[in-house]
Amino acid sequence: MTSEADLPVIDLTRDPAPQLPAVDRALREAGFLLVTGHGVGPGLRAAIRETARTFFHLPAAVKESYSVRVGGRGWLGPGAEANGYAEGTATPPDLKESLSFAAEEPIGDPVVDAEWFLPNTWPAEVPELKPLLDTYLAQMKELSDRVLDVLGVALGEERDFFTRHTGHPTFGFNVNWYPGRERTGEPEPGQFRIGPHTDFGTVTVLDREAGKGGLQVFTEAGGWQDAPYDPAAFTVNIGDLMAGWTGGRWRSGRHRVLPPPADAPAEELMSLVYFYECTPGTTINGIESHAYLRGQLDAIRAD
């Protein structure tokens, strides 16, 4: 039986100072922590899931009209992505489908706008999804900046050490659907709902559902362990650019999502995953942030 990782819960409504040692320890060891006191209501998240589930249960021919490759805005169908590729692991494609969205408010630079700030695609079959996500994504940006301010202080820097670089950031947002085995079939050897990888950017804010085929995190001390679940909390992890920003003090959180379990083959889960980045043109330890992001997105294409 897999053990559960020891991750702290950080309450954003409390004075952050006493919580900072736990933040630092968690990001040194695992790159993950849990966040409560975020102010994002459960009703909104439930409504997004219900609406997205309607889309994912549409016939494949309908969804195909919204099909895109990794990094696009639309539907990523089965076999589109293999996250293990990002760390050089030759895994089978991930067992999931995604609806993907991203930042779309132009920055004013035609070249940057054409790559990073394009209009999103909104499925006509679920018109209620757009207003729900407009609200949610605005709350995710606010929450991500609050988390980054805490991280700046935990690092021993000014509060705005990171957020001074998020004046006009990019972001990616996936509604990840993990269907049961009746749709995916028997997993191949080494196949996961999401293969082992680290995220690429600054912070990821994840709203999860509990399940046997759920999230695991990796640490040197504990190996692969189940991520603790708290329905009131968001799971937050840092990515490669944040790890580089700290000079390697904090680790990019390595993680995976287990395949549909044999003893619960009908298990169906859905995650809301917000990948927060910095303003295009930000250079981190000599690395141009968005050149790195584009390279990693290209790397995980399985189609």
N, C-alpha and C positions, 0 to 999 in steps of 0.2 A: 504494500500500500504506500502510495507516494505521500511524503510529508508536505506540510504547508510552509511556505516561505514566511519568514518573520519580517513583515513590512510595517512601518509605523503609520498611524492615522494622524494627519495634520488637520487641525480645526482652524479654518480661516477666520472664524469669528473671535478667536482668542488672541491674546498677545503672542506674536510669533517668537519672541526672544527665547522663552524656555523650550520651544520646540525645535530650535535650529540645530542643536547637536544631533537629534534624531534624523533630521533632514539630511545633514551632512553624512552621517553613517550610512543611511539607506542608499544614498546616491553613490557613495564610494563602493559599497558591497554589491548592490543589485541594480542600481539605476532606476528603481521603482519606489513609489510610496502611494498611499491612499489619501484623498483629500475630502473632508467634509466641510460644512459651513459655506458651501458654494452658492446657495441661493437658487439653484436650478431645480424647478419643481418636477416631481415624478410624473405628473399628468402629461406634460409636454413630451417627455421621453416615451411614455407609453403610446401616445397618439402617433408619434413618428414611426414607432415599430409597427403599429397596426396598419398604418397607411402603406409603409414600405412592404409589409408582408403581402398585402393585396397585389402590389406590383410583382413581387417575386413569384407569386403563384399564378401569374398569367402564362398563357402558352408561350413556348420558346420563340415561336415565329413573331409574336408581338414584341417581346423583349428585344429580339434581334435588331429591330429598327432603331434601337438606341445603343447598339453595340459600339464600343470604343476599345482602343488599346490602353495599356497601363499609362497613366498620366493624362488621359483624356477625361472629358466630362460626359458621363453617361453610364451605360451598363457594362460591367465586366462579367462576362459569362464564364461557365465552367471551363477550366483549362487555360484561362487568360494569364494567370500569374503564378509564379513560383518564387516565393520570398527567399527560400534557401539559396537561390542563385546569387544573392547579394553578398553572401559570405563564402561563395565558391563551392557550395554543396550541390551536387547533381541530384536534386530531389524530383519526384513526380510533381505535376502541377497541384496547386492548392485546391482543397475541396470546399470551395465557397463561390458565391456570387456577390457582386458589389454594385451599389449605386454610388457613383463618384461625383463629387462637386469640388469647386475650388474658388479662390478669390476672383472677383470679376470687375471690381471698381478700378478703372484705368489709372495708371500712375503718371501718365503724360509723356512717356517715352515710347514711341511707336514700336521699337524692337522688343522692349521688355513687355509691353502690353500684348503684343502678338503671341508671346510665348506663355506668359504667366497670368494675364488678366483678361481672359476670354469669357464670353457669356456662358452660363451654365445651360444644360439641357434639362428640361422639366417634363417628365412623361405626362402626356395628355390624359392617360387613363386614371391618374391619381392627382387631380388638380389641387387637392387640399395639401399636398406635400410641400409646395413652395412656401406658403405662409408659415407653416410649422417650422421649416428649416430656416427661413429668414429670421425668425425669432431665436431659434436655437443657436444658430451660427453667431449672431450678435452676442449672445450670452457666453459662448465659448471663447470669443476673442477677449471679452472682459475678464473672464475667469483665467485664461492663459496669462494675461498680463499680471493679474494678481499673484499667480503662482510664480512667475518670473521675478517679480519684486521680492518675494520671499527667498527665492533662490539667490538673488543678488546679495542679500544680507547674509544668508547662510554661507556664502562663499567668502565673506569678509570684505565685500566691496560695497559701493554705494547702492542704495535701493534700486536705482534705475540703471544699473550696470548693463542689464540685458534689454530692458524696455526702451532705452534710448535708441535702440535699433529696430523697434517694431512700430515706427510711425506709419508705415504703409506696407505691411507685411503680406506675404503670400500665405496661403494655408491650403491644405487638402482635407477633404472630409469624405469618409466612406461609411455607408450603411452596409455592413458585412452580414450576409445571410449564410448560415451554416446549416444546410438541410441534413436530414437523416439519410440512412443508408438506402432507403427505398428510392432515393434520387441519385445518390452518389455511387451506389454499388459498393462492393467490398474494397476498402482502401488497399492500394498497392503497398509493398514493403517500403518503409520510409516516407509514406505519404501522410500529410497532415491537413487539417483545415487551413492552417497557415504554417509554413515551414520555419525552422529556426532562423532567426535573423535579429539584427538591431535596426531600429528606426533611423532615419537619415538626418533629421533636422534638430530642432531645439527641444520642444516638449510635445508629447502626445497626451491628449486627455481622452480617456476611454470610459464609456458607459457600457457595462457588461451585463450579461445574464449568467446566473450560476448554472453549471452543468458538468457532467462527467467528462465530456469532450471539450473542456474549456482551456483557459489560459494557464500556461506554466512559465515561470521565470527561472533563469539560470544564475547561480553564483558559484564561485570557486569552492566555497565551503560546503554548500549543500547540493551541488549539482542541479538537476531539474527538479523543481518543486511546484506544487500547485500555488497559484496566486491566491491570497486570502480574498474573500468576497464579503462586501458590506453593501447592501442595497442602497444605503444612504450616501455612499461614497463614490467618487470618481477614482479610477486608477490612473495615475500619472507616471509616465516614464520619460527619461531624457534620451535624446538621440545622438548620433555621431557628431554633429556640429557642436552641440552643447558640451559633449565630452572634450572635444578639441578646444573649445572656448575656455575650459577650466584647466588646460594643460595636462589633461589626463587624471586630474584629481578625482573626478567623478567618471563613472563608467557608463557607456551607452548600454541601456538595458536589453540584454539578450532574452528573447522570449519565443514562444511558439504556441499554437492552438492545436490541441490534440484532435485526432480524427473522430468521427462518430463512433461512440463506444459499442463494442459487440454486445454488451449486456443492456444497452439502452439504444437500440439501432434506430428508433424513430425520433431520438432527441433532435430538436431544432432550436438553434440559438441565433440571436441577432445582437451585434455590437454596433455602437455608434462611435466612430473613431475620428477624432479631430487632430490633425497634424499641423501644429503651429510653427511657422517659420519666421524669419526676419525680413527686413526690407531688402529687395534685390539690390545687389551691388555691395552688400556687407561682406567684408573680408575678415575671416577668422583664422588667425595664425597662418596667414599667407594663402589660405584657401578661399576662393571666391564661392560664397555659399551656394548660389543657385546653379553654378556649373557642376558642383558636386551633387546637388539634388537631382539635376537632370540625368547625370550619369548613372546614379543609383536607380532611378525609376526605369531607365532603359534596361538596366541589368536584370530586372526581375520579370521581364516579359517572357512568357512561356509560349506565346502563339506565334 
